[in-house]
Amino acid sequence: MRQKRLSRSSNATTVTTTIDSSTSFHLDSPDRPFDNILNFRDVGKSINEFTGSKILKENILFRSARPDDASKRDRQRLQDDISLSTVIDLRSKRRRNSLPASSLEDANIANTPPSYRQHLLELPGVNRHFISLTGRAFERLLLWRLDCLRLPRGCSQAQDTLDCAGAEIREIFDILTKGKSYPVLIHCTQGKDRTGLIILLLLFLIADTSSPALLSTQKEGQQSIPLNAMASDYMKSESELQPEFESLMKEISDIGLDEEYAKTPSGFTGALKSYLDTKYGGVRKYLLSIGVGEEKIDRVIRTLMV
């Protein structure tokens, strides 16, 4: 046996872990928490465990908070155990620029502005896409809301994102239609709001019983995804982020917001689905309205379903 010293982020303690040299960074359990990546989970496994039924493929769609402080063992796990192919980073440029610089290995990163690379997790052979869900249209709306003292929160913020970030959401779905993109990790800063919105869009889509792809793919007796399973996955983020609650609250208070913005609102999942149904006629029609074609929609469903 040999000792491997793993460094956490600058404000964390150093942890010494005993690792068998014959297995290097092999993990005994796929559910073992990461050293420095919070709120990480396999979406398919999360839904399947809640329902007790194999509805979604596992080990292809992951979500998390920012992975920038990943330890060497974390990076090894993403590469070797998960075989990660793509990272979709939903953070704004301002948020990425606020990260502390760190020493990282060279990597083949797609669509990565050079000025950001010193701040980000880089993995050889992994494509990284930067798609800010708080793009210019959303920022203009936010400024108007600030002027009117009507800052969006919870489901209202998600609704505004749906209305203003159609081009960005279309770009995300363009990536998810490609088989080579999987396994894929979707993340933002906390992996809660922006990440949660995209994951819920995918789950709503798969649960849409009118979908042609679902009708042709679903096996006899196979269960659809119930709303409470989606809500359960979304609500996990609040407890998963507890280790960083104090620093999260500081970030939130620094921009003048209160503790409510650190929480996962009760009833969020149902309210978001109702908004899509009422305003757009459902998630499928919403995606069509922003330019995601029928074939791409069905391809995503077939990719994620068992």
C-alpha positions as CSV (number, residue, x, y, z in Angstrom):
1,M,0.0,0.0,0.0
2,R,1.2,3.6,-0.6
3,Q,0.0,6.9,0.7
4,K,-1.3,9.5,-1.8
5,R,-1.8,13.0,-0.6
6,L,-4.8,14.7,-2.2
7,S,-5.0,18.5,-2.1
8,R,-8.4,20.1,-1.8
9,S,-9.2,23.7,-2.6
10,S,-7.1,26.4,-0.9
11,N,-9.5,26.9,2.1
12,A,-9.9,23.2,2.7
13,T,-7.8,20.8,4.7
14,T,-5.5,18.3,3.1
15,V,-6.7,14.7,3.2
16,T,-4.4,11.7,3.1
17,T,-6.0,8.6,1.5
18,T,-4.6,5.1,1.4
19,I,-4.7,3.7,-2.1
20,D,-3.7,0.3,-3.3
21,S,-0.9,0.8,-5.9
22,S,-2.2,-2.1,-8.0
23,T,-5.5,-0.4,-8.5
24,S,-4.4,3.2,-8.6
25,F,-7.5,5.4,-8.4
26,H,-10.0,2.5,-8.7
27,L,-13.1,3.2,-6.7
28,D,-14.9,0.4,-4.9
29,S,-18.2,2.1,-5.1
30,P,-19.6,4.2,-8.0
31,D,-21.6,6.1,-5.5
32,R,-18.6,7.3,-3.5
33,P,-18.8,11.1,-3.2
34,F,-16.2,13.1,-5.0
35,D,-13.5,14.9,-3.0
36,N,-14.2,18.4,-4.3
37,I,-17.2,18.2,-6.6
38,L,-20.5,18.8,-4.9
39,N,-24.1,17.9,-6.0
40,F,-22.8,15.3,-8.5
41,R,-25.2,12.5,-9.5
42,D,-26.2,10.2,-12.3
43,V,-29.6,11.4,-13.4
44,G,-30.7,8.1,-14.8
45,K,-29.8,6.3,-11.6
46,S,-31.5,8.9,-9.5
47,I,-34.8,8.5,-11.3
48,N,-34.6,4.7,-11.6
49,E,-33.9,4.3,-7.8
50,F,-36.8,6.6,-6.9
51,T,-39.3,4.8,-9.2
52,G,-37.9,1.2,-8.7
53,S,-38.0,0.8,-12.4
54,K,-35.5,1.0,-15.2
55,I,-36.7,4.0,-17.2
56,L,-33.6,5.8,-18.1
57,K,-30.1,4.7,-19.1
58,E,-27.6,5.1,-16.4
59,N,-24.0,6.3,-16.7
60,I,-24.6,8.7,-19.6
61,L,-26.2,11.9,-18.1
62,F,-24.7,13.5,-15.1
63,R,-25.2,16.8,-13.3
64,S,-23.1,18.7,-10.7
65,A,-22.0,21.9,-9.2
66,R,-18.8,23.5,-10.5
67,P,-16.0,20.9,-10.9
68,D,-13.2,23.5,-10.9
69,D,-11.6,22.4,-7.7
70,A,-11.6,18.7,-8.6
71,S,-8.8,16.7,-7.0
72,K,-6.5,14.4,-9.0
73,R,-8.6,11.5,-7.9
74,D,-11.8,13.3,-9.0
75,R,-10.3,13.9,-12.4
76,Q,-9.2,10.3,-12.7
77,R,-12.7,9.1,-11.8
78,L,-14.3,11.4,-14.4
79,Q,-11.9,10.1,-17.1
80,D,-11.5,6.4,-16.2
81,D,-14.6,5.4,-14.3
82,I,-17.2,7.5,-16.0
83,S,-15.4,7.9,-19.3
84,L,-16.7,11.5,-19.6
85,S,-16.9,12.8,-23.2
86,T,-18.5,16.2,-22.8
87,V,-18.9,19.0,-20.3
88,I,-21.7,21.6,-20.7
89,D,-20.9,24.6,-18.5
90,L,-24.0,26.9,-18.1
91,R,-22.2,29.6,-16.1
92,S,-22.0,33.2,-17.3
93,K,-18.6,34.7,-18.4
94,R,-18.6,36.9,-15.3
95,R,-19.0,33.8,-13.0
96,R,-16.2,31.9,-14.8
97,N,-13.9,34.9,-14.6
98,S,-14.5,35.2,-10.9
99,L,-12.9,31.8,-10.2
100,P,-9.4,31.6,-8.6
101,A,-6.6,30.7,-11.0
102,S,-5.2,27.2,-10.6
103,S,-2.5,25.0,-12.1
104,L,-4.1,22.6,-14.6
105,E,-2.9,20.1,-17.1
106,D,-3.1,20.7,-20.9
107,A,-6.3,19.4,-22.5
108,N,-8.3,19.3,-25.7
109,I,-11.2,21.6,-24.8
110,A,-13.8,22.6,-27.4
111,N,-15.1,26.2,-27.5
112,T,-12.9,27.3,-24.7
113,P,-11.7,31.0,-24.7
114,P,-8.0,30.9,-23.8
115,S,-8.4,33.5,-21.0
116,Y,-10.7,31.2,-19.1
117,R,-8.7,28.0,-19.3
118,Q,-6.5,28.8,-16.2
119,H,-9.7,28.7,-14.1
120,L,-11.4,25.5,-15.3
121,L,-11.3,21.8,-14.9
122,E,-9.6,20.4,-18.0
123,L,-9.6,16.7,-19.0
124,P,-7.7,15.3,-22.0
125,G,-10.1,14.3,-24.8
126,V,-13.1,15.9,-23.1
127,N,-15.0,18.5,-25.1
128,R,-16.2,21.5,-23.1
129,H,-19.0,23.8,-24.2
130,F,-19.7,27.2,-22.6
131,I,-23.4,28.0,-22.9
132,S,-24.5,30.8,-20.6
133,L,-28.3,30.5,-19.8
134,T,-28.1,34.1,-18.5
135,G,-27.3,35.5,-21.9
136,R,-27.9,39.1,-23.0
137,A,-31.7,38.8,-23.4
138,F,-32.0,37.5,-19.8
139,E,-29.6,40.1,-18.5
140,R,-31.6,42.9,-20.1
141,L,-34.8,41.5,-18.4
142,L,-32.9,41.2,-15.1
143,L,-31.8,44.8,-15.3
144,W,-35.4,45.9,-16.0
145,R,-36.6,43.8,-13.0
146,L,-34.0,45.4,-10.8
147,D,-35.2,48.9,-11.9
148,C,-38.7,47.9,-11.0
149,L,-37.6,46.1,-7.7
150,R,-39.1,42.9,-9.1
151,L,-36.2,40.5,-9.1
152,P,-37.2,37.0,-10.3
153,R,-36.7,34.0,-8.0
154,G,-37.5,30.3,-8.0
155,C,-39.9,29.3,-10.7
156,S,-40.2,32.9,-12.0
157,Q,-36.5,33.0,-12.8
158,A,-36.8,29.6,-14.6
159,Q,-39.8,30.9,-16.6
160,D,-37.8,34.0,-17.6
161,T,-34.9,31.8,-18.6
162,L,-37.2,29.7,-20.8
163,D,-38.6,32.8,-22.4
164,C,-35.3,34.6,-23.0
165,A,-32.7,31.8,-23.5
166,G,-34.2,29.9,-26.4
167,A,-31.1,30.1,-28.5
168,E,-28.9,28.8,-25.7
169,I,-31.3,25.9,-24.9
170,R,-31.4,25.0,-28.6
171,E,-27.6,24.9,-28.6
172,I,-27.6,22.5,-25.6
173,F,-30.1,20.2,-27.4
174,D,-27.9,20.3,-30.5
175,I,-25.1,18.8,-28.4
176,L,-27.3,16.2,-26.8
177,T,-28.5,14.9,-30.1
178,K,-25.0,13.6,-30.9
179,G,-24.1,10.2,-29.7
180,K,-20.4,11.1,-29.3
181,S,-21.4,13.7,-26.7
182,Y,-22.1,11.0,-24.1
183,P,-21.4,10.5,-21.3
184,V,-22.1,14.2,-20.6
185,L,-21.9,16.3,-17.5
186,I,-24.1,19.4,-17.2
187,H,-23.2,21.9,-14.5
188,C,-23.4,25.5,-13.5
189,T,-22.1,27.1,-10.2
190,Q,-24.2,25.1,-7.7
191,G,-25.7,22.6,-10.1
192,K,-29.2,23.6,-8.8
193,D,-31.1,26.3,-10.9
194,R,-29.7,26.4,-14.4
195,T,-28.6,22.8,-14.4
196,G,-31.9,21.8,-12.8
197,L,-33.9,23.6,-15.5
198,I,-32.1,21.7,-18.3
199,I,-32.5,18.4,-16.5
200,L,-36.2,19.0,-16.0
201,L,-36.7,19.8,-19.6
202,L,-35.2,16.5,-20.5
203,L,-37.3,14.6,-18.0
204,F,-40.5,16.4,-19.0
205,L,-39.7,15.4,-22.6
206,I,-39.2,11.8,-21.8
207,A,-42.4,11.8,-19.7
208,D,-44.5,13.2,-22.5
209,T,-46.7,10.3,-23.4
210,S,-47.7,11.9,-26.7
211,S,-44.1,11.7,-28.0
212,P,-43.7,9.6,-31.2
213,A,-40.2,8.5,-30.0
214,L,-41.6,7.4,-26.7
215,L,-44.4,5.4,-28.2
216,S,-42.0,3.6,-30.5
217,T,-39.4,3.1,-27.8
218,Q,-41.3,2.4,-24.7
219,K,-41.5,-1.3,-23.8
220,E,-44.8,-2.9,-22.8
221,G,-45.6,-2.1,-19.2
222,Q,-42.7,0.3,-18.9
223,Q,-43.3,3.1,-16.4
224,S,-43.1,6.7,-17.4
225,I,-41.3,9.2,-15.2
226,P,-43.7,10.5,-12.5
227,L,-43.5,14.2,-11.5
228,N,-42.6,13.3,-7.9
229,A,-39.5,11.5,-9.2
230,M,-38.4,14.6,-11.1
231,A,-39.1,16.7,-8.0
232,S,-37.1,14.4,-5.9
233,D,-34.0,14.7,-8.1
234,Y,-34.3,18.5,-8.2
235,M,-34.8,18.8,-4.4
236,K,-31.6,16.7,-3.7
237,S,-29.5,19.7,-4.6
238,E,-30.4,21.6,-1.3
239,S,-28.9,18.9,0.9
240,E,-26.1,18.2,-1.5
241,L,-25.0,21.8,-1.3
242,Q,-25.0,22.0,2.6
243,P,-21.2,21.7,2.8
244,E,-20.9,25.0,0.9
245,F,-23.9,26.7,2.4
246,E,-21.9,29.5,4.1
247,S,-19.8,30.4,1.1
248,L,-23.0,30.1,-1.1
249,M,-24.8,32.6,1.2
250,K,-21.8,35.0,1.0
251,E,-22.0,34.9,-2.9
252,I,-25.7,35.5,-2.8
253,S,-25.5,38.3,-0.2
254,D,-22.7,40.0,-2.1
255,I,-25.1,40.7,-5.0
256,G,-27.9,41.8,-2.7
257,L,-30.1,38.7,-2.6
258,D,-31.5,36.8,0.4
259,E,-31.4,33.2,1.7
260,E,-34.4,32.2,-0.4
261,Y,-32.1,32.1,-3.5
262,A,-30.1,29.3,-1.9
263,K,-33.1,27.0,-1.6
264,T,-34.9,24.7,-3.9
265,P,-38.5,26.1,-3.9
266,S,-41.3,23.8,-2.9
267,G,-43.6,23.0,-5.9
268,F,-41.0,24.2,-8.4
269,T,-41.2,21.1,-10.7
270,G,-45.0,21.2,-10.9
271,A,-45.1,24.9,-11.4
272,L,-42.5,24.8,-14.2
273,K,-44.4,22.0,-16.0
274,S,-47.7,24.0,-15.7
275,Y,-46.0,27.1,-17.2
276,L,-44.7,25.1,-20.2
277,D,-48.1,23.5,-20.7
278,T,-50.0,26.8,-20.4
279,K,-47.8,29.1,-22.3
280,Y,-46.3,26.8,-24.9
281,G,-48.6,23.7,-25.0
282,G,-46.0,21.5,-23.4
283,V,-42.2,20.9,-23.5
284,R,-42.2,19.4,-27.0
285,K,-43.9,22.5,-28.5
286,Y,-41.6,24.7,-26.5
287,L,-38.6,23.1,-28.0
288,L,-40.1,23.3,-31.5
289,S,-40.8,27.0,-30.9
290,I,-37.1,27.7,-30.2
291,G,-35.9,25.7,-33.3
292,V,-35.2,22.2,-32.0
293,G,-36.5,20.0,-34.7
294,E,-38.7,16.9,-34.3
295,E,-35.9,14.5,-35.4
296,K,-33.5,16.0,-32.8
297,I,-36.1,15.9,-30.0
298,D,-36.8,12.2,-30.7
299,R,-33.1,11.4,-31.0
300,V,-32.6,12.8,-27.5
301,I,-35.5,10.7,-26.1
302,R,-34.2,7.5,-27.7
303,T,-30.7,8.2,-26.4
304,L,-31.7,8.6,-22.7
305,M,-34.5,6.0,-22.5
306,V,-33.8,2.3,-21.7
